Amino acid sequence: MRLPLLPRSPPLAAAVAAMPPRRRRVVRSPPLPPSPPNLSSTPPPAPPLEPPKPGTPDYDDPPHSARRRLPLAVEAQEEWHPLPLSAADLSLPLTLPTGQTFLWRRTSLSPLRFTGAVGPHLVSLSHLPDADDGRLAFLLHSYGGCLASSSSVPAARAALCDYLNAAVPLADLWRQFAAADERFAEVAARLGGGGARVLRQDPVECVFQFLCSSNNNIKRIEKMVWTLAGYGQRLGEVGGFVFHRFPTIEQLARVSEQELREAGFGYRAKYIVGTAKELQAKPGGGEKWLASLREKELPEVIEALCTLPGVGPKVAACIALFSLDQNHAIPVDTHVWKVATQYLLPELAGKSLTPKLSVVVADAFVTRFGSYAGWAQNVLFIGQLPTQKVVVAEVTSDGFTTKPPTKRKRRGNRNHAENM
């Protein structure tokens, strides 16, 4: 906030009330946030939209200035740590902003960087410019909200390798998929020959992200998920974004439906609150219950997830594929339905997508692509997205893409996510 200027004095960037008359000296204590004109020689075009403030006692609400969209400042001693993934193994723009997760933010365009929280680790990811293979590397900003030290790097690397599913040989899979399907080979070539990887997210984080996806578009999902993340532990600020560790089930269970409705969640508020309480009541806790689903067969996983409020077969398939090791799970939306009717099951062209036909489509994908059919489906899904969704888009002042996807018509199932 600007304080009053002295009479007949030139404008100042910041001042304090106790300032002596006709003097320009700025009082150094207490420190004031820098004035926007001094933030950068190329400031962003507009201030961001501030997400709704949940207002719970646990919520660490940063000052408004912390939410300004700023260029990523180069740290004095950035130490980038390589990961065992080339650009062909993992392409950032083909993996992070394409509908699997909604919590990563572009904090630099040149070089391209994405920043996000993986458990207690606040990290930035980038392709090393000097590496011939576009090697992926990470910069560790903080651990548990504290400044990271070299001793924190091994744990962060292990957490990232798990989150990024680094053990899966993507190049081998793409070769198999391309040999099995002409359409896949065409899309793969258009996307650069590799890099669209399926993540292995924390199941709790994945469940609540996809509860926000019901009958929604990507821009609104991002805002809702970002609001939910604000109930967790504050990890730090990078590039003008304040990042939080995704909240625990216990933290989410303390949020009221009314709070979420006031924050713009609509009918999804009751599903989030209901699922948090349902998971909290599970024997041994919801985290343990969700993790146990990684050891079960896909039909049992889908059935178990559908017992949670607001989770239908489509959302359950997303959760199963992106967090529960069900690599052959097929989330069938209108994009995937279009691919199926054009290339896999042309006899279904002209029919409407129903839950029964969703099963038929999923079976056709598994028959064609095998035990990692979900990974192939993910590539074909990306191939159906508008071009601007799979390239580096301009970052706006609120951190979201400038052109949200066109809203799609609902097709009966309230749990059907749009543009997912």
N, C-alpha and C positions, 0 to 999 in steps of 0.2 A: 504494500500500500504506500502511495506517495504521501509524504507529510507536507504541510503548508510551506510555501516558499517565503523567503523574507521579502519585504516590500522593495520594489525596484531592483531586485537582484536577478541576474540571468538564471534560466532554468537549470536545476540540478537533477542528477539521476536519483539521489537519495538524500534524505536529511533527517534530523531528529529534532524533537520539540525543544530540547534544551540547548540548542545551538546558539552561540553568542551572536548578537546583531551584526549584520554586514560581514560575516566571515564565512568562508567557503569550506572550512575544515569539516570533515565528516567524523563524527564521533565513532570510534572503533568498538565500543562496548555498550550495549550488546550488539553483535554483528547483525547486519541486515542482509536479506537476499539481494543478489545483484539485480540491477535494473535491466529490463529486457533489451534496450538498445545496445548494452555492452556484452550481451551473451555470445554473439557470434557476428562475424562480418556478413554471413548469409543466413539471417534468421528465418525460421519457418513462416509460411504465409499467414497462419492464423493460430490462435490458441486452441487447445483441444477441448472437446466436450467432456466435462467432468462426469464420471459415472456416479450413480446414486450412492449416497453414503449409508451403508447398512446401519450404523449407529449402535452396534453392540459394544459391551464393555471390552471385549477382546479385540475389537477391530482397531488396527493401527492406522489411523487416518492421517496420511501425510499432508503437509500444507499444500495449498493450491499451486504454489510455485514449483513444487516437485513434480507436478503433472504436466508442466509445459513440455512440448515436443521440441527437443534440442538435438543438434547434431551430436553424434557420438564423439566424445572427447578422447583423444589418444592418451592413454595412461603413460606416465613417465617411463615405467619399466614393464611393458607388456611382455608376458611370457606365455607363448603359445605352445601347447603340448599336442603332438600329432596323435591321431587315432588310426587304427588299422583299417581305414576305409578310404578308398579313392573316390573321385567324383563319379566314376561308373558304378561304384558300390552304393553311394548315397549322394544324391543331388539335393542340396538344401531347398531350392524352390520347387522341386518335385515331391518333396517329402513333408515339409513342415506346414506350408500354407494351403494344403489341398484337401482338407476335411477330416484328417485323422485326429488332430488336436487343434485347440484354439487358444493356446496360452503363450505361444512364441511371438516375439515382436521383432521386426526388422529394425535394428538399431544403427545400421549403416548400409548404404547402397554401393559405395565404392571405397573399399572392397565390401562385398556383400557379407553382412553379419546378421545372424539371428541370435537373440538372447532369450533365455527362459530359465525356469527352475526345474531341476531334476532332483526331487527330494529336497534335502537341505542345501544343495549346491546351486548357486547362481552362476550360470556359465554363458559365454558367447561361443557360437560355432561359426567357422569360416573355412573356406577352401584356401589353402596356402598358395599364394600367387607364384611363388618360385618353384613349386613342385610340378614336375612334368605331368603327373597323373591327377592333379587337382586334389591332393591329399587333404582330408578333413582334419581340422585341429580345433582345440578348445582353449579358451581363456577363462580361468577360474577367478571370479570376482569376489565371492564370499562363501563362507560355509556357516550355516545356521545363523546368518545375520552378522557374523563377525568377519573381519578382514581375513582372507584366505592366506595360508602359509604353504610352503612347499610340502609340508607333511600331509596336507589335505589333498594333494594332487592324485595320489594313487586311488583313494576312495572315490574321488570324482570321476576318474577315468573308468573305473569298474562300473560305477553307476551309469555312466553314459553308454558304455558298450552294451550293457544290459538293456537300457532304454531304447537304443538304436538297433537292437537285434543284430549286433555286429557279427555274430557267429554264423548267420545264414549266408551262404554263398550266392549272392544275388546274380552275378554274371552267369553262373551255371543254370540257375532257374530260368533266366531270360532266354538262354539258348534253347532250353527244353520247350519253353512256351512258344517261341517263334517257330520251332520245328513242328509243333503240334497244331498251330493255328495261323493261317495267313493274315487274318485281321490283326492279331497280336504283333506279328512281325512288322506290319505296316505302321502301327501306332508306335512301337518301340523305336523304329527308325526316325519317326517324326520327333520323338522326345529325346533323341540324342543317343540312343542305344543302351541306356541304363540309368540307374540312379533313383528310381521311385521305390523306396523301401517301406515296408510295413513296420511300424513302431511296436514296441512292447511296453506299453504304458503301465503305470500303477493302476490296478483295477478300480480303486476308490475314485481316483481322479477321472478315469475314463467313464465310469458310471454316471457321475454328476455332469460331466461335459455333455454326454449324449442325452441326458434328460432335458437339457436346454435346447437340444436340436429338434425337438418335436414340432412339426409344422412351422418351421422357422427358416430364415436365411442366414448365410454365413456371417454377415456383418452383425446382425443382432445376436447370434450365438456367441460371437467373440465378446461382445459387450457384457452379456449375461455371465459368461464363464469368468471374465475378468473381475466382475463384481463378486462372484463367489470366492475367487482366489483371495480377495481382499480380507476375508475372515481368517486367513491363515497368518503365520508368522512372517513379518517383514524381513526380507533378505537384503534389500538394497536398491539403489537406483542406478540405471544405466541408460544413457541416451535420452534422459528425460522421462523414462518410464519407471514407476515404482513396482518392484516385483515382490511377490509373496510366495512362500511355500504353500502348496495347496492344502486347505484345512483338513483336519481329521474328521472322522465321522462324528466324534463328540462335539467338536466345534460347530459343525453344521447342524447338529441336532438342537443347538441352543438358538438357532435362528428361527424367527416366527414367520408364518405364512404371510402375515400382514406386511412385515418388512420387505419381503421379496416382491409382493404385489406392488408396493409403493415404488420399488426399484424397477418396475417394468416387466416382471416375469410372467404376469398374467396367470392363466390356469396352471402353468408349469410350477408355480410356487408350491401348490399342495403336493405335487409329486416329489419335489426336492425334500420338503419337510417330512413327508410320509416315508420316503425311502431312507432318509437319515435315521429316523426312529426305528424303522424295520430292521435296518442293518445293526443298529445299536443293540437290539434285542436278541440277535443271533447268538447261540451258545458259543462261547469263546471269542465273540466279537465279530463285527462285520468284516474287518480286514482279513481275519483268518478264514472266514467263510468264503469270501470272494477268491482268495488265493487257492483254496482247496478245489475250486472249479477248474483250475489248470490241469488237474489230474483226471478229469472226467471226460466222457465222450460228449461230442457236440450236442446231440439231442437232449441229453440230461442237462447240459449247461444252459441251453436255450430255455428249457422248461423251468429251471431254477431261477434264472434271471427274470423271467416273465411273472414271477410271483411278487416282484418289487413294483410299487405303485408307479404307473406311467411308463413301464417298460413293456413293449410289444415285441413281436418276432424280429422286426427290422432293426430296432435299437439294440435288442439282445445280440443280434448277429454282429453289429458294429463293435459292441463291447467284447464279444468273444474273439473277434479277429484282432483287434487292436490292443488287447491287454491280457487275454487268457490263453494264449498259445494255440488257439483253434485256427490253424492256418488254412483250413479249407472252408471256413465260414464264409458265406456269401450274403452280404447285405444287398437286398434287391430294392433299388429305387427306380425312378423313371429313366435315369441315365442307363442303368444296367439292363432294365427291361428293353430299352431301345436297342442296345447292343445284342441282346439275346434274340429278339425277334428279327433282327436284320441278318445276323450271322450264324447263330447257333440253332434257333428254333423258328425258322421262317413260317412254319405252319401256324404259329400263334399270332402272326401279324394281323392287326385290326382288332384284336381282343383287348379287353381291359385287364390291368394288373389286379389280381386278387391274392389273398393269402395262399390259396391252394396252388395257383400258378407260380407264386414265388418259390415254393418248394420244387416245382418242376424245373424252374430256371436254375436254382442252386444245384440240383442234381446234374443238370446238363454241364455246368461249369466244372464240377468235380470230375465228371466223365471225361471231359476234354483235357483238363489241366492237372488232374491228380491231387495229391495231398497238400499242395501249396496253391490250390485254386484261388484262394482269397487274395493272394499276392498278384496273380494274373488279373483277376477281376479289378483290383485296385488300379492297375495300369490302364485297363480299358476304360475304367471310370474317369480317370484323369484325361484320357484322350477325348472324352465327350465334353469336358468342361470348356467354357469360353477361353479363348487364347490368353486373355489377360490374367486368368487364374493360375496358369502354369509358367509364367515368366515373372521376372522381378517387376512388380508394380511400384508406382510412385508411392512414397509414404506420405500420408497426410498428417495434419497436426494432431489427430487423435490416435494415430498409429494403425488405422485400418485402411483397406484399399479404397480408392476413390470411386470405383464403380461396383457397388454390390450387385450380385447376380439377380436376374429377373425372378420375381417371386413366382413359384409354380403352383398350379392348382392342386388343391387337396383331392385325394382319391379315396376318401372314406376312412382310412386308418389314421386315427389321430396321432399315432406314434411314428408316422412316416415323415422323415426329415427332408426338408427341401434343400436342394443344392449340396447334398452330402455325398 
